[in-house]
Amino acid sequence: MSIRFDKLSTLEFAKSIGQRPGMYFGAQITLTSLEYLLFGFDLKTNVESLPPFQYFNNWVKHKLNKFGSNYNWKVAILGACNNDEKLAFDKFYELLDEFFMLKPKSITSTLLTEDNFEFYYNKGNSNKSYRLIGTDNKRILQPSPYQIKLVEFDYCTHSYHYDYYFVVGDKDKGNYHQQFDSLIQSKKIYKGKYGELKWQKTDNINLETEFKLIIDNCENM
């Protein structure tokens, strides 16, 4: 049976590799080779898994208690396997099976008001977000979102931003923003940026449906 690679997410592609690793790597089945292949695939795919591949790195580091700027999921898994590439390859698929079972604990949303925009753009607000552009690293102010959604898991909280055009229906995609250590931390940071925010929690019965909608309606990053 042929595989439609254009219909696969990165993690679905990883699962297909695990079923026939010799077809992809020959006798050299290593975690490092797998990382290179997944990285290249992820740059091209427009299909997102549930949970998203972008969660996997942080989740693995928490799972294996491997933190620091020198760690990504590959380095963390290798470290847990005494740098044995074949053992690490097998460990990746053990972790992947567990990762696919990951479910959100809560989803919390807020719509920003005029007061929040005034707070954010005030000259005295030192908590505004900036980004650097160009060869001279010019600093520009990032615009405020109109809606924020926080997806809480045991290991961290992921945030998503939606701009004006998404909220009024002229755009069909939002953007993944960043991860926080906890829901409490994320709300504290957003309060520092935007002032008091009114958060509304999704009912547990609608949690998985809302999570799928968030992932389907955000850019794959």
N, C-alpha and C positions, 0 to 999 in steps of 0.2 A: 504494500500500500504506500503510495507516494505521500510525502509530507508537504503541506502548504506552509512554507516558512514565513510567508508574508501575513499569515493569519495567526502566528504564534507570538506570545509575549516572551520576554527574555527568560523567565522562569519555566515556561512551558517548553521552550527550546532546550533549556538545561535538562528537563526531564527526558526529552527525546534523546539527548546525548547519553544520559545514564542508562538507557535501555540498550544502546549499541555503541559503547565508547570506542571499541576497536575500529569501527567504521570511520570515526573522526580522527583518532590519534594513533592507530596502529598499535605497536607494542609499547609506545611511550605514553602511557596513561598517567598524567600528572595533574595536580590541582592548578599549577601555574599555567599549563596549556589550556585548561578549562577556563581560567580567568581571562586569558587573552581572547578566546573565542566568544565568551559571553559579553566582554566589553565591546568588541566590534559589532556584535549583533544588536546590543542595546542602543548603540548610536543610530541604528537604522530603523528599528522597529517603531511603529506607532501604536502598538497594542500593549496595554498594561495588564499585568496580572493582578490578582486579588488574594492576598495583600501585595502591594507594589514591590518591585525589585529594589527600589530606592530605600525601602525600609530594611532590607536584608543586612546591609553593612552594620548598621547600629544595633540591630537585634542580635547578630552573631557576637559582636563585641561584648554585649551585656551577658549573653548566654554563656560565653566562655571566660568572662571576667578578664578581658584583654582590652585595656584602655590606653589612650595616648595617641599622639599624632602619627606615630610610626605604624599604627595598626589599621589595616582594613580587613575585610572578611577573609581574604586569602591568607594574609600574614597571621591573623588570629587563629585560623584553623591549623595552619602549619605548626604554629607554636604549641598548640594543644596536642599535636601528633609527633612531637620531637623532630619536626622538619622532614618527616617521611612523606614524600609526595603521593605515593599510592594510598597509604593510610589516610592522608588528608583528603584525597579524592573521594574515598568511601565515606569519610566523615561529613563531607559536604552534602552528600545525598541523604545521610541520616538527619542532618540539620534541616535540609530542604523539606523533607516530609513533615517535620514538626512545624516549620515555618508556615507551611500551607494551612495549618490548623489555626493560625493566629486570628483572633477575633477582637474587635474593639470593646473596651469596657464602657465607654461613653462617647457621645458626640455632642458638643456644645457650640452654639452659634450666636453671633451678634451682628446686628445691622448698625453701622455707625450713623450718628446724628450730626447735625450742624455744630453742636457743642463739641463733639469729638474732633471734627475737622478743624474747628477754631483752635482747640487745644494743641493739635498736632502741628499746625502750621505757624503757631505763635513763635515769634523770634526768640523768646526766652526758653523754649522747650529744647533741652539738651539731649532728649531721647529720640529724636527723629532718626530715620534710617537714610543712609547715603550709599551711593555706589561710586566707584572710580571708573572713568572712561578715558579712552584715548591713550596715546603714548606718553602724554604728560600727566596721566593719572588725575585728570580734573575731577573734583568731587561734585556730584550733583545730588539733589534731594530726590529720594524716591517718593512717588505719589502715594497718598493714603488709599488703602482699599475701602470699598463700600460695605463689604461683608467679610467676616472671618469665621472659619469653622475649625474647631479643635477636635482631633480624634485621639482619644486617650487609650493607651495600652498599659500593661503592667511595667514595661521597660522604658517607655517614654511617651511623650505627646507630640503628635505631628499637626502642623497648622497649614491651612489653605487660605489663600486670599482671592477675593473676587472684586473686579473693578466695576466702574459705573456701567460699562457696556454689557457686562454679564448680567448685572442686576436688572437692567431694563429690557433684556432679551435680545440685544443686537449682536451678542457674541456668545458662542456655545462652550467656551473653555475658560476655566479659572487657572490658577497657578499654585503649585506646591510651594510653600514658603520656607519653613524650617522645622527643626525638631527641638523640643525642650525636655528637660529632665523629668518634669511632672506637669500635671494640669495646673496645680497651684502656681508653679513658677511661670508658666506661660501667661496666665491671667495677670500676674503681678507685672510682668514685662509689658504686656499690652496696656495695662492701666497707666504705666509710666509714659507710654507713647501717646495715648489717646484720651486719657482721663477716665472717668467712670463709664463703664460699659454694662449694658443689660444683656446678660447671657441667658440663653434658653436651651434647655437640655432636651435632646430627642428621646421619645419614649423607647424603652427597651425593646418593645415589640417591633419597632420600626428601625432598629439599630443597623442590622445588616443591610437592609434595603437602602438606607441613607448612606451607609459607607460605600456601597457599590455606586450610587449616584455621584458621590464626591469623586471617586476614582475615575469614573467614566467621563466626568465633566471637568477634568483637569489635564493640563498638558503633561505628557510623559517626559520626565526629566532624568 
